[in-house]
Amino acid sequence: MGGLEEVRLVDLTPEKITFNPQAFPQGRIYYQFEGSTDDSASLLLHDFEPFRKTFTIIGVTKWSEQLTKESLTHNRDELQKRYPNSISHFVIVFDCPPDVKYDYDSVFAVDNSSQSLETTICDLSSKFLASLSTYASSYQHIVPRSPGLLMGQAKRSPTTIREKPKKRITGSFENSEKLKQFMIKGRRSKLSGNFNLLAGNTKLALAEFCAAIDCLKIAHDHLWLASALEGVAVCALLLTFLEIPFQIPTYVNNLIDTSKEGVISPFPLTPVTSPRSSFQNGLSMPAATQMVSSQVPQFPLSAIPELIFKIYEKSRIYYKSTLAINNEDRVPQTVLSESILRYIKFLVPVAIEGELNFDVLNNIIYSSQLTTPQIERDDFDAAEICELTATLFGPEFKELPLQARCSIYNEMIVVNYQLKLNRKSALVTYIDGLLLQDLWY
């Protein structure tokens, strides 16, 4: 399956479903194939960050004359029983003779040609989008809940942050109900952004995240607001990679303005141009979707690092503001730690290349190798990344599940190697080895 981690929506069959691929033919579905899966540790986060869920299970087998319709459909049904939380299950039969075709639901025959496998992945993706449309529709009529205390977190003391205190609502019950409606609408829009990202419609995902930000800011729903901001960052990177013009609404630019907190950006670049005034109200979806129309100018590649920095700083502030409360709206440690790790993994290739370019974007999206595997710049100062690393491995790090800690250590081994921090790399490797022993035994 290597080399087929992405599927272009333009190659998929148009369907009258929520995630019709022809709604954004420039989009792509990005697959992360794994030999085994166990997302039980993040189960309680699936309704908050759907991308953590394992959506598709693919069983593979080799063709033989003994394969029958009964055996293949039985294997498919067994996958459904073994992985009931996934929404689509497929069986791919490799090394089939060219004249062998299966007309069984979700069973595909692949011969030795690369074109056959590509066609199969496209057909599989069309079925996945249909299943995702059904799955996502179930969220349209519920009140999305935060994971919070369901993750079993211990109570922490309040954390001092650079954030204005939450305004006390002194109005009537009617005001409270209005805030609740903003919260519900914002959370639904945030989840819609996540689902559209999974479906490859990055354009609509950006519009949904921005609409969510407008509502969640009014509702003071900081956990979901921070997550929506991170969604905007992901959309910005993907749209830049696809070379599709987009703009960030003025109300979002104003929200992430770090000058209010006195934060100095490591990317002192030209300020980002704000969109037209018609984009001011994120509650109006038709207006929000125009922010990525073909009539807007290309967002400068050189301005992306500044945008990512501002989004990270603001989302970090909002995440930390939830640590002072002891209810379901407090950020789970897994979410906070992985947010820091994502930003570190963005900074490192930019530091190695000295700028954000398409080699860096390929590295971030496809995990492709950079031309220079390690930092070579004499003027590079690792202090900022080391500070982020210290935050990542703070006292709360031990609250993470063992598997999550091992995963983060593995990522940081690579980061320390890239930055030539050999002692740190050796220490993290040693600790990771000890944890793996506990995980295996």
C-alpha positions as CSV (number, residue, x, y, z in Angstrom):
1,M,0.0,0.0,0.0
2,G,3.1,2.2,0.2
3,G,3.0,5.2,-2.2
4,L,-0.8,5.4,-2.1
5,E,-1.2,7.4,1.0
6,E,-3.2,10.1,-0.8
7,V,-6.2,10.0,-3.2
8,R,-7.2,13.0,-5.3
9,L,-10.9,13.8,-5.0
10,V,-11.1,14.5,-8.7
11,D,-10.5,10.8,-9.4
12,L,-13.5,9.7,-7.3
13,T,-17.0,9.0,-8.5
14,P,-19.4,11.8,-7.8
15,E,-22.0,10.9,-5.2
16,K,-25.1,12.7,-3.8
17,I,-23.7,12.5,-0.3
18,T,-22.6,15.0,2.3
19,F,-18.9,14.7,1.3
20,N,-19.4,14.7,-2.4
21,P,-15.8,14.6,-3.8
22,Q,-16.8,16.9,-6.7
23,A,-17.6,19.7,-4.2
24,F,-13.8,20.3,-4.0
25,P,-12.1,18.3,-6.7
26,Q,-8.7,19.9,-5.9
27,G,-8.8,18.2,-2.4
28,R,-7.1,15.0,-1.3
29,I,-7.7,12.3,1.2
30,Y,-4.6,11.4,3.1
31,Y,-4.3,7.9,4.5
32,Q,-2.1,6.7,7.3
33,F,-1.8,3.0,6.9
34,E,-0.8,0.9,9.9
35,G,-0.2,-2.8,10.3
36,S,-2.3,-3.0,13.5
37,T,-4.6,-0.7,15.3
38,D,-5.7,0.0,18.9
39,D,-7.4,3.3,19.4
40,S,-9.0,2.3,22.7
41,A,-6.7,4.6,24.7
42,S,-8.1,7.6,22.8
43,L,-11.7,6.4,22.6
44,L,-13.0,9.2,24.9
45,L,-11.4,11.8,22.6
46,H,-13.1,10.6,19.4
47,D,-16.1,13.0,19.8
48,F,-13.8,15.9,20.4
49,E,-11.0,15.2,17.8
50,P,-12.5,12.7,15.3
51,F,-9.2,12.3,13.5
52,R,-8.0,10.0,16.3
53,K,-10.5,7.4,15.3
54,T,-9.6,4.4,13.1
55,F,-12.2,4.9,10.4
56,T,-11.3,2.1,7.9
57,I,-10.1,-1.5,8.3
58,I,-8.6,-3.2,5.3
59,G,-8.0,-7.0,5.3
60,V,-5.5,-8.2,2.7
61,T,-5.1,-11.7,1.3
62,K,-3.5,-13.4,-1.6
63,W,-5.5,-14.9,-4.5
64,S,-6.0,-18.6,-4.8
65,E,-8.5,-20.8,-6.6
66,Q,-9.9,-21.9,-3.3
67,L,-11.2,-18.4,-2.5
68,T,-15.0,-18.4,-2.7
69,K,-17.7,-15.7,-2.3
70,E,-18.6,-17.3,1.1
71,S,-15.0,-17.2,2.4
72,L,-14.4,-13.6,1.3
73,T,-17.6,-12.2,2.7
74,H,-17.1,-14.2,5.9
75,N,-13.6,-12.5,6.2
76,R,-15.2,-9.1,5.7
77,D,-17.9,-9.8,8.3
78,E,-15.3,-11.0,10.7
79,L,-13.5,-7.6,10.3
80,Q,-16.7,-5.9,11.2
81,K,-17.2,-8.0,14.3
82,R,-13.6,-7.6,15.4
83,Y,-13.5,-3.8,14.8
84,P,-17.1,-2.6,15.4
85,N,-16.0,1.0,16.1
86,S,-14.7,1.5,12.5
87,I,-17.2,2.7,9.9
88,S,-15.9,0.9,6.8
89,H,-14.4,-2.5,6.4
90,F,-12.8,-3.9,3.2
91,V,-11.1,-6.9,1.9
92,I,-8.4,-6.6,-0.9
93,V,-7.3,-9.7,-2.7
94,F,-3.8,-9.3,-4.2
95,D,-2.1,-11.1,-7.1
96,C,-5.4,-11.9,-8.9
97,P,-5.4,-12.9,-12.6
98,P,-6.5,-9.9,-14.7
99,D,-9.8,-11.5,-15.6
100,V,-10.8,-12.0,-11.9
101,K,-13.4,-9.5,-10.6
102,Y,-15.5,-9.5,-7.5
103,D,-18.9,-8.1,-7.4
104,Y,-19.2,-8.6,-3.6
105,D,-19.7,-5.5,-1.5
106,S,-16.4,-4.1,-0.1
107,V,-14.3,-6.9,-1.6
108,F,-11.8,-5.9,-4.3
109,A,-9.5,-7.8,-6.7
110,V,-6.1,-6.4,-7.5
111,D,-3.8,-7.8,-10.1
112,N,0.0,-7.1,-10.4
113,S,-0.4,-3.7,-12.1
114,S,-0.1,-0.5,-10.2
115,Q,-3.1,0.9,-12.0
116,S,-5.3,-1.9,-10.6
117,L,-4.3,-1.0,-7.0
118,E,-4.8,2.8,-7.7
119,T,-8.3,2.1,-9.0
120,T,-9.1,0.0,-6.0
121,I,-8.0,2.6,-3.5
122,C,-10.2,5.2,-5.4
123,D,-13.2,2.9,-5.3
124,L,-12.5,2.2,-1.6
125,S,-12.3,5.9,-0.9
126,S,-15.7,6.5,-2.5
127,K,-17.2,4.0,-0.2
128,F,-15.4,5.5,2.7
129,L,-16.8,9.0,2.0
130,A,-20.3,7.5,1.8
131,S,-19.8,5.9,5.2
132,L,-18.3,9.1,6.6
133,S,-21.3,11.1,5.4
134,T,-23.6,8.8,7.4
135,Y,-21.4,8.9,10.4
136,A,-21.0,12.7,10.5
137,S,-24.7,13.2,10.1
138,S,-25.2,11.6,13.5
139,Y,-23.5,14.6,15.1
140,Q,-25.9,17.2,13.6
141,H,-28.6,16.7,16.2
142,I,-26.6,16.1,19.4
143,V,-24.9,18.4,21.8
144,P,-21.1,17.6,21.5
145,R,-19.6,17.0,24.9
146,S,-16.0,17.7,26.0
147,P,-13.9,14.7,27.2
148,G,-12.6,16.5,30.3
149,L,-12.9,14.5,33.5
150,L,-14.0,11.4,31.5
151,M,-10.2,11.0,30.8
152,G,-9.6,10.3,34.5
153,Q,-7.4,13.4,35.1
154,A,-6.3,14.4,38.6
155,K,-7.3,17.8,39.8
156,R,-4.7,20.5,39.2
157,S,-4.1,23.9,40.7
158,P,-5.0,26.9,38.7
159,T,-2.4,28.1,36.2
160,T,-1.4,31.7,35.7
161,I,-1.7,32.7,32.0
162,R,-1.7,35.8,29.9
163,E,-5.4,35.9,29.3
164,K,-8.1,38.4,30.2
165,P,-10.4,37.0,32.9
166,K,-13.6,35.5,31.7
167,K,-16.5,38.1,31.8
168,R,-19.1,37.3,34.3
169,I,-22.5,36.9,32.8
170,T,-25.0,38.9,34.9
171,G,-27.9,38.8,32.5
172,S,-31.0,36.7,32.6
173,F,-31.7,33.1,31.9
174,E,-32.3,34.2,28.3
175,N,-28.6,35.3,28.0
176,S,-27.5,32.0,29.4
177,E,-29.5,30.2,26.8
178,K,-28.1,32.3,24.0
179,L,-24.6,31.5,25.1
180,K,-25.5,27.8,25.2
181,Q,-26.8,28.0,21.6
182,F,-23.5,29.7,20.5
183,M,-21.6,26.9,22.2
184,I,-23.6,24.2,20.5
185,K,-23.4,25.8,17.1
186,G,-19.7,26.4,17.5
187,R,-18.9,22.9,18.6
188,R,-20.9,21.4,15.7
189,S,-19.1,23.7,13.2
190,K,-15.7,22.6,14.7
191,L,-16.6,18.9,14.3
192,S,-17.8,19.6,10.8
193,G,-14.4,21.2,10.1
194,N,-12.7,18.0,11.3
195,F,-14.9,15.7,9.2
196,N,-14.4,17.9,6.1
197,L,-10.6,17.6,6.6
198,L,-10.9,13.9,6.8
199,A,-13.0,13.9,3.6
200,G,-10.4,16.1,1.8
201,N,-12.6,19.2,1.5
202,T,-10.0,21.6,3.0
203,K,-11.8,24.7,1.7
204,L,-15.0,24.0,3.5
205,A,-13.1,22.8,6.6
206,L,-11.4,26.2,6.9
207,A,-14.8,27.9,6.6
208,E,-16.3,25.7,9.3
209,F,-13.4,26.2,11.7
210,C,-13.6,30.0,11.3
211,A,-17.4,29.9,11.8
212,A,-16.8,27.8,14.9
213,I,-14.2,30.3,16.3
214,D,-16.7,33.1,16.0
215,C,-19.3,31.2,18.0
216,L,-17.0,29.6,20.6
217,K,-15.3,33.0,21.4
218,I,-18.7,34.4,22.3
219,A,-19.6,31.4,24.4
220,H,-16.2,31.5,26.2
221,D,-15.8,27.8,25.2
222,H,-12.0,27.8,25.4
223,L,-11.3,24.1,25.0
224,W,-13.2,23.8,21.7
225,L,-12.0,27.3,20.6
226,A,-8.3,26.2,20.9
227,S,-9.0,23.1,18.9
228,A,-10.8,25.1,16.2
229,L,-7.8,27.4,16.0
230,E,-5.5,24.4,15.4
231,G,-7.8,23.3,12.7
232,V,-7.3,26.6,10.9
233,A,-3.5,26.0,11.1
234,V,-3.9,22.6,9.5
235,C,-6.1,24.0,6.7
236,A,-3.6,26.8,6.1
237,L,-0.7,24.4,5.6
238,L,-2.7,22.0,3.3
239,L,-4.2,24.8,1.2
240,T,-0.7,26.3,0.8
241,F,0.7,22.9,-0.2
242,L,-2.1,22.5,-2.7
243,E,-1.4,26.1,-3.9
244,I,-5.1,27.1,-3.5
245,P,-5.7,30.7,-2.6
246,F,-7.3,31.5,0.8
247,Q,-7.6,34.2,3.3
248,I,-8.1,34.3,7.1
249,P,-11.1,36.4,8.2
250,T,-10.4,39.6,10.0
251,Y,-12.1,38.5,13.3
252,V,-9.7,35.5,13.4
253,N,-6.6,37.6,12.7
254,N,-7.7,40.0,15.5
255,L,-8.2,37.1,17.9
256,I,-4.7,35.6,17.3
257,D,-2.9,39.0,17.4
258,T,-0.1,38.2,19.9
259,S,1.0,41.8,20.3
260,K,-1.7,42.2,22.9
261,E,0.2,39.7,25.1
262,G,3.6,41.2,24.4
263,V,4.7,38.0,22.6
264,I,7.6,38.4,20.2
265,S,7.3,36.2,17.1
266,P,10.3,34.2,15.9
267,F,9.1,34.9,12.4
268,P,9.1,38.7,11.9
269,L,7.5,38.8,8.5
270,T,5.1,41.0,6.6
271,P,1.7,41.2,8.2
272,V,-1.0,39.0,6.7
273,T,-3.5,40.9,4.5
274,S,-7.0,40.9,6.0
275,P,-9.9,39.8,3.8
276,R,-12.9,42.0,2.8
277,S,-15.3,43.3,5.4
278,S,-17.9,40.9,4.1
279,F,-16.0,38.1,5.9
280,Q,-16.5,39.7,9.3
281,N,-19.3,37.5,10.5
282,G,-18.4,33.9,10.7
283,L,-22.0,33.0,11.6
284,S,-22.9,33.4,7.9
285,M,-21.7,30.3,6.2
286,P,-22.2,31.5,2.6
287,A,-19.8,34.4,3.4
288,A,-17.4,32.2,5.3
289,T,-17.0,29.9,2.3
290,Q,-16.0,32.8,0.1
291,M,-12.7,33.2,2.0
292,V,-11.2,30.5,-0.2
293,S,-12.7,31.5,-3.5
294,S,-10.6,31.7,-6.6
295,Q,-10.8,35.5,-6.6
296,V,-8.7,36.0,-3.6
297,P,-4.9,36.3,-3.9
298,Q,-2.5,33.5,-3.0
299,F,-1.6,33.5,0.7
300,P,2.1,34.2,0.9
301,L,4.2,31.1,1.7
302,S,6.5,33.3,3.7
303,A,3.6,34.4,6.0
304,I,2.6,30.9,7.0
305,P,5.2,30.5,9.8
306,E,4.0,33.7,11.4
307,L,0.4,32.6,11.1
308,I,1.2,29.2,12.7
309,F,3.1,30.8,15.5
310,K,0.2,33.1,16.3
311,I,-2.3,30.3,16.3
312,Y,-0.1,28.1,18.5
313,E,0.4,30.9,21.0
314,K,-3.3,31.7,21.2
315,S,-4.5,28.1,21.3
316,R,-1.9,27.4,24.1
317,I,-3.4,30.3,26.1
318,Y,-6.9,29.0,25.7
319,Y,-5.9,25.4,26.5
320,K,-4.1,26.6,29.7
321,S,-7.1,28.7,30.7
322,T,-9.1,25.5,31.1
323,L,-6.5,24.0,33.6
324,A,-8.0,26.2,36.3
325,I,-11.3,24.4,36.2
326,N,-12.2,20.9,37.3
327,N,-15.0,19.8,34.9
328,E,-15.4,18.2,31.5
329,D,-14.2,21.4,29.7
330,R,-10.6,21.1,30.9
331,V,-8.1,20.1,28.3
332,P,-7.0,16.5,28.4
333,Q,-3.3,16.1,28.9
334,T,-3.1,14.0,25.7
335,V,-4.5,16.9,23.7
336,L,-2.2,19.5,25.3
337,S,0.9,17.4,24.9
338,E,0.3,16.5,21.3
339,S,-0.5,20.1,20.5
340,I,3.0,21.1,21.7
341,L,4.6,18.2,19.9
342,R,2.9,19.2,16.6
343,Y,4.3,22.7,16.9
344,I,7.8,21.4,17.6
345,K,7.6,19.1,14.6
346,F,6.7,22.2,12.5
347,L,9.5,24.3,13.8
348,V,12.3,21.8,13.3
349,P,12.1,21.3,9.5
350,V,11.7,25.0,9.1
351,A,14.8,25.6,11.2
352,I,16.8,23.0,9.2
353,E,15.8,24.5,5.8
354,G,16.0,28.1,7.1
355,E,12.5,28.8,5.7
356,L,9.2,27.2,5.0
357,N,9.4,25.8,1.5
358,F,7.8,22.9,-0.3
359,D,10.4,20.5,0.9
360,V,9.3,21.3,4.4
361,L,5.6,20.9,3.5
362,N,6.3,17.5,1.9
363,N,8.2,16.5,5.1
364,I,5.3,17.6,7.3
365,I,2.5,16.0,5.1
366,Y,4.2,12.9,3.8
367,S,7.0,12.4,6.3
368,S,9.5,12.6,3.4
369,Q,13.2,13.1,4.0
370,L,14.7,16.5,3.9
371,T,17.7,17.1,1.7
372,T,19.7,17.9,4.9
373,P,18.6,15.5,7.7
374,Q,20.2,17.6,10.5
375,I,20.6,21.3,11.3
376,E,23.7,22.8,9.7
377,R,23.1,26.5,10.4
378,D,25.7,28.1,12.7
379,D,23.3,30.8,13.7
380,F,20.6,28.5,14.9
381,D,19.5,28.8,18.6
382,A,17.7,25.8,19.9
383,A,16.5,27.7,23.1
384,E,12.9,28.1,21.9
385,I,12.5,24.4,21.0
386,C,14.2,23.3,24.2
387,E,11.8,25.5,26.2
388,L,8.9,23.8,24.4
389,T,10.4,20.4,25.1
390,A,10.6,21.3,28.8
391,T,6.9,22.2,28.7
392,L,6.1,19.0,26.9
393,F,7.9,16.9,29.6
394,G,6.4,18.9,32.5
395,P,4.9,17.4,35.7
396,E,1.7,16.5,34.0
397,F,3.4,14.3,31.4
398,K,3.2,11.3,33.7
399,E,-0.6,11.5,33.4
400,L,-0.4,10.3,29.8
401,P,-1.1,6.6,29.1
402,L,2.1,4.6,28.8
403,Q,1.6,4.1,25.0
404,A,1.2,7.8,24.5
405,R,4.3,8.6,26.4
406,C,6.3,6.1,24.3
407,S,5.0,7.6,21.1
408,I,6.0,11.1,22.2
409,Y,9.5,9.9,23.2
410,N,9.9,8.2,19.8
411,E,9.1,11.5,18.1
412,M,11.4,13.5,20.3
413,I,14.3,11.0,19.6
414,V,14.0,12.1,15.9
415,V,13.7,15.8,16.8
416,N,16.8,15.7,19.0
417,Y,18.8,13.9,16.3
418,Q,17.7,16.5,13.7
419,L,18.9,19.3,16.0
420,K,22.1,17.5,16.9
421,L,21.2,17.5,20.6
422,N,23.0,14.2,21.1
423,R,22.9,14.0,24.9
424,K,19.2,14.7,24.9
425,S,18.6,12.1,22.2
426,A,20.6,9.5,24.2
427,L,18.6,10.2,27.4
428,V,15.2,10.1,25.7
429,T,16.2,6.9,23.9
430,Y,17.1,5.3,27.3
431,I,13.9,6.4,29.0
432,D,11.9,5.3,26.0
433,G,13.5,1.8,26.2
434,L,12.6,1.5,29.8
435,L,9.0,2.4,29.1
436,L,8.8,0.0,26.2
437,Q,9.8,-2.8,28.5
438,D,6.9,-1.9,30.8
439,L,4.6,-1.8,27.7
440,W,5.7,-5.2,26.4
441,Y,5.9,-7.0,29.7
